[in-house]
């Protein structure tokens, strides 16, 4: 994310603030949002330890609600990271999970300034890569935005993908330039 980060950034579902910390090194301001006050306290400590507290604003809020509120404001973001927890832990939750992924991506795409970058991920095994791309593509169409795929990523080497165990390929990440 830091490779593409610039300007004003939003780190949604930030947990301990890992994306926010990296973005703060290259962005002017980072709004890190999570529902957990405990997680945000750890994020504050991490920002302090990394010397970036002056560029990280921590917001305790429901991301879905906050994205709606931010949409009503005039300011936009140059970089947005969506790294939610798994919305689809069981196959029976697939339909609701798809709606959740579509909503956050739609709202994020509307919040991006022209030329902005969206880094969006799913860690739901039950949402295959093709489906996730389709969800984001549909959100872009509904938002009236053209998106160009810059990069596809997956989990780090310490979480290997075993070809004999498809469930190990759970993390899908897309980096998009939005015009």
C-alpha positions as a LaTeX table, in Angstrom:
\begin{tabular}{lrrr}
\hline
Residue & $x$ (\AA) & $y$ (\AA) & $z$ (\AA) \\
\hline
Unk1 & 0.00 & 0.00 & 0.00 \\
Unk2 & 2.84 & 2.40 & 0.79 \\
Unk3 & 4.17 & 1.98 & $-2.76$ \\
Unk4 & 0.95 & 3.57 & $-4.05$ \\
Unk5 & 0.04 & 5.81 & $-1.11$ \\
Unk6 & $-0.06$ & 9.59 & $-1.35$ \\
Unk7 & $-1.96$ & 12.61 & $-0.08$ \\
Unk8 & $-4.91$ & 12.00 & 2.21 \\
Unk9 & $-5.46$ & 8.32 & 3.09 \\
Unk10 & $-8.14$ & 6.18 & 4.71 \\
Unk11 & $-7.32$ & 2.86 & 6.36 \\
Unk12 & $-10.66$ & 1.13 & 6.96 \\
Unk13 & $-10.80$ & $-1.84$ & 9.36 \\
Unk14 & $-7.35$ & $-0.79$ & 10.54 \\
Unk15 & $-7.11$ & $-3.03$ & 13.65 \\
Unk16 & $-3.61$ & $-2.34$ & 15.07 \\
Unk17 & $-2.86$ & 0.15 & 12.31 \\
Unk18 & $-0.32$ & $-1.74$ & 10.21 \\
Unk19 & $-1.48$ & $-0.22$ & 6.90 \\
Unk20 & $-1.88$ & 3.20 & 8.54 \\
Unk21 & 1.71 & 3.12 & 9.81 \\
Unk22 & 3.11 & 2.35 & 6.37 \\
Unk23 & 0.85 & 4.91 & 4.70 \\
Unk24 & 1.82 & 7.60 & 7.23 \\
Unk25 & 5.38 & 7.47 & 5.94 \\
Unk26 & 4.28 & 8.54 & 2.44 \\
Unk27 & 0.93 & 10.30 & 2.97 \\
Unk28 & 0.12 & 13.71 & 4.45 \\
Unk29 & $-2.66$ & 12.38 & 6.69 \\
Unk30 & $-4.11$ & 8.94 & 7.44 \\
Unk31 & $-7.52$ & 8.32 & 8.99 \\
Unk32 & $-7.44$ & 4.84 & 10.57 \\
Unk33 & $-10.89$ & 3.43 & 11.40 \\
Unk34 & $-11.87$ & 0.42 & 13.48 \\
Unk35 & $-14.74$ & $-0.55$ & 15.80 \\
Unk36 & $-12.41$ & $-1.80$ & 18.53 \\
Unk37 & $-11.17$ & 0.78 & 21.00 \\
Unk38 & $-8.61$ & $-1.73$ & 22.30 \\
Unk39 & $-7.22$ & $-2.25$ & 18.79 \\
Unk40 & $-7.03$ & 1.51 & 18.23 \\
Unk41 & $-5.15$ & 1.98 & 21.52 \\
Unk42 & $-2.57$ & $-0.50$ & 20.22 \\
Unk43 & $-2.57$ & 1.38 & 16.90 \\
Unk44 & $-1.86$ & 4.64 & 18.79 \\
Unk45 & 1.02 & 2.96 & 20.62 \\
Unk46 & 2.36 & 1.60 & 17.31 \\
Unk47 & 2.11 & 5.06 & 15.71 \\
Unk48 & 3.96 & 6.58 & 18.68 \\
Unk49 & 6.70 & 3.94 & 18.52 \\
Unk50 & 7.11 & 4.55 & 14.78 \\
Unk51 & 7.18 & 8.34 & 15.04 \\
Unk52 & 4.12 & 8.93 & 12.84 \\
Unk53 & 1.48 & 9.93 & 15.41 \\
Unk54 & 1.24 & 13.43 & 13.96 \\
Unk55 & $-0.05$ & 12.02 & 10.64 \\
Unk56 & $-2.40$ & 9.30 & 11.96 \\
Unk57 & $-5.93$ & 10.12 & 13.10 \\
Unk58 & $-7.64$ & 7.21 & 14.87 \\
Unk59 & $-11.42$ & 6.95 & 14.62 \\
Unk60 & $-13.48$ & 4.43 & 16.58 \\
Unk61 & $-16.50$ & 3.76 & 14.40 \\
Unk62 & $-18.42$ & 1.20 & 12.39 \\
Unk63 & $-16.75$ & 1.39 & 8.98 \\
Unk64 & $-20.02$ & 0.91 & 7.09 \\
Unk65 & $-21.64$ & 3.82 & 8.92 \\
Unk66 & $-18.58$ & 6.07 & 8.65 \\
Unk67 & $-18.20$ & 5.48 & 4.91 \\
Unk68 & $-21.79$ & 6.68 & 4.46 \\
Unk69 & $-21.09$ & 9.78 & 6.56 \\
Unk70 & $-17.84$ & 10.56 & 4.73 \\
Unk71 & $-19.65$ & 10.36 & 1.41 \\
Unk72 & $-21.74$ & 13.39 & 2.46 \\
Unk73 & $-18.63$ & 15.49 & 3.12 \\
Unk74 & $-16.85$ & 17.40 & 0.34 \\
Unk75 & $-13.30$ & 16.15 & 1.01 \\
Unk76 & $-12.02$ & 13.05 & $-0.77$ \\
Unk77 & $-9.15$ & 10.63 & $-0.26$ \\
Unk78 & $-6.19$ & 9.97 & $-2.52$ \\
Unk79 & $-5.57$ & 6.49 & $-1.09$ \\
Unk80 & $-8.00$ & 4.06 & 0.52 \\
Unk81 & $-7.24$ & 0.67 & 2.03 \\
Unk82 & $-10.08$ & $-1.78$ & 2.71 \\
Unk83 & $-8.83$ & $-4.75$ & 4.73 \\
Unk84 & $-11.91$ & $-6.08$ & 6.52 \\
Unk85 & $-12.14$ & $-9.24$ & 8.58 \\
Unk86 & $-13.60$ & $-12.24$ & 6.75 \\
Unk87 & $-17.20$ & $-11.48$ & 5.84 \\
Unk88 & $-17.77$ & $-15.07$ & 4.68 \\
Unk89 & $-16.57$ & $-17.60$ & 7.25 \\
Unk90 & $-19.07$ & $-20.23$ & 6.09 \\
Unk91 & $-20.50$ & $-20.87$ & 2.67 \\
Unk92 & $-23.99$ & $-20.10$ & 4.03 \\
Unk93 & $-22.85$ & $-16.49$ & 4.61 \\
Unk94 & $-21.77$ & $-15.96$ & 0.99 \\
Unk95 & $-24.73$ & $-13.84$ & $-0.13$ \\
Unk96 & $-24.48$ & $-11.46$ & 2.84 \\
Unk97 & $-20.71$ & $-11.31$ & 2.46 \\
Unk98 & $-20.95$ & $-10.36$ & $-1.20$ \\
Unk99 & $-23.32$ & $-7.52$ & $-0.27$ \\
Unk100 & $-20.86$ & $-6.33$ & 2.38 \\
Unk101 & $-17.86$ & $-6.37$ & 0.05 \\
Unk102 & $-19.84$ & $-4.60$ & $-2.65$ \\
Unk103 & $-21.03$ & $-1.87$ & $-0.26$ \\
Unk104 & $-17.62$ & $-1.01$ & 1.18 \\
Unk105 & $-16.00$ & $-1.00$ & $-2.27$ \\
Unk106 & $-18.80$ & 1.10 & $-3.78$ \\
Unk107 & $-18.52$ & 3.69 & $-1.01$ \\
Unk108 & $-14.72$ & 3.71 & $-1.14$ \\
Unk109 & $-14.75$ & 4.23 & $-4.89$ \\
Unk110 & $-17.08$ & 7.21 & $-4.43$ \\
Unk111 & $-14.74$ & 8.65 & $-1.77$ \\
Unk112 & $-11.63$ & 8.53 & $-3.94$ \\
Unk113 & $-10.36$ & 11.68 & $-5.58$ \\
Unk114 & $-9.74$ & 11.46 & $-9.34$ \\
Unk115 & $-6.54$ & 9.51 & $-9.88$ \\
Unk116 & $-6.83$ & 7.89 & $-6.45$ \\
Unk117 & $-5.73$ & 4.41 & $-5.45$ \\
Unk118 & $-7.86$ & 1.71 & $-3.84$ \\
Unk119 & $-6.23$ & $-1.24$ & $-2.11$ \\
Unk120 & $-9.01$ & $-3.72$ & $-1.36$ \\
Unk121 & $-8.85$ & $-7.21$ & 0.10 \\
Unk122 & $-10.84$ & $-10.21$ & 1.18 \\
Unk123 & $-9.59$ & $-12.93$ & 3.49 \\
Unk124 & $-12.69$ & $-15.08$ & 2.90 \\
Unk125 & $-11.78$ & $-18.44$ & 1.38 \\
Unk126 & $-15.37$ & $-18.80$ & 0.10 \\
Unk127 & $-14.91$ & $-15.71$ & $-2.12$ \\
Unk128 & $-12.67$ & $-16.86$ & $-4.97$ \\
Unk129 & $-10.48$ & $-14.36$ & $-6.81$ \\
Unk130 & $-12.71$ & $-14.18$ & $-9.88$ \\
Unk131 & $-15.76$ & $-13.49$ & $-7.72$ \\
Unk132 & $-13.93$ & $-10.79$ & $-5.75$ \\
Unk133 & $-12.81$ & $-9.08$ & $-8.95$ \\
Unk134 & $-16.40$ & $-9.24$ & $-10.18$ \\
Unk135 & $-17.70$ & $-7.67$ & $-6.95$ \\
Unk136 & $-15.22$ & $-4.80$ & $-7.20$ \\
Unk137 & $-15.90$ & $-4.39$ & $-10.93$ \\
Unk138 & $-19.64$ & $-4.16$ & $-10.22$ \\
Unk139 & $-19.02$ & $-1.61$ & $-7.44$ \\
Unk140 & $-16.90$ & 0.50 & $-9.82$ \\
Unk141 & $-19.65$ & 0.42 & $-12.45$ \\
Unk142 & $-22.28$ & 1.44 & $-9.89$ \\
Unk143 & $-20.03$ & 4.24 & $-8.64$ \\
Unk144 & $-19.53$ & 5.47 & $-12.21$ \\
Unk145 & $-15.75$ & 5.02 & $-11.90$ \\
Unk146 & $-13.28$ & 3.36 & $-14.23$ \\
Unk147 & $-10.74$ & 1.27 & $-12.39$ \\
Unk148 & $-7.47$ & $-0.07$ & $-13.72$ \\
Unk149 & $-5.93$ & $-3.11$ & $-12.03$ \\
Unk150 & $-2.36$ & $-2.24$ & $-11.06$ \\
Unk151 & $-1.55$ & $-5.32$ & $-9.05$ \\
Unk152 & $-2.98$ & $-8.51$ & $-7.54$ \\
Unk153 & $-1.56$ & $-9.73$ & $-4.26$ \\
Unk154 & $-2.10$ & $-12.63$ & $-1.87$ \\
Unk155 & $-0.89$ & $-13.68$ & 1.55 \\
Unk156 & 2.78 & $-13.56$ & 2.49 \\
Unk157 & 5.09 & $-16.55$ & 2.26 \\
Unk158 & 4.64 & $-17.32$ & 5.95 \\
Unk159 & 1.03 & $-18.31$ & 5.06 \\
Unk160 & 1.78 & $-20.62$ & 2.12 \\
Unk161 & $-0.80$ & $-21.59$ & $-0.47$ \\
Unk162 & $-0.77$ & $-25.37$ & $-0.76$ \\
Unk163 & $-2.10$ & $-26.60$ & $-4.08$ \\
Unk164 & $-3.45$ & $-29.74$ & $-2.40$ \\
Unk165 & $-5.42$ & $-27.66$ & 0.15 \\
Unk166 & $-7.48$ & $-24.99$ & $-1.65$ \\
Unk167 & $-8.56$ & $-23.41$ & 1.65 \\
Unk168 & $-5.02$ & $-22.08$ & 2.09 \\
Unk169 & $-5.63$ & $-19.60$ & $-0.73$ \\
Unk170 & $-7.79$ & $-17.26$ & 1.29 \\
Unk171 & $-6.33$ & $-13.77$ & 0.87 \\
Unk172 & $-7.01$ & $-11.85$ & $-2.32$ \\
Unk173 & $-5.91$ & $-8.24$ & $-2.68$ \\
Unk174 & $-6.42$ & $-5.84$ & $-5.57$ \\
Unk175 & $-4.62$ & $-2.55$ & $-6.11$ \\
Unk176 & $-6.62$ & $-0.26$ & $-8.39$ \\
Unk177 & $-6.03$ & 3.12 & $-9.97$ \\
Unk178 & $-9.35$ & 4.92 & $-10.19$ \\
Unk179 & $-10.11$ & 7.48 & $-12.89$ \\
\hline
\end{tabular}
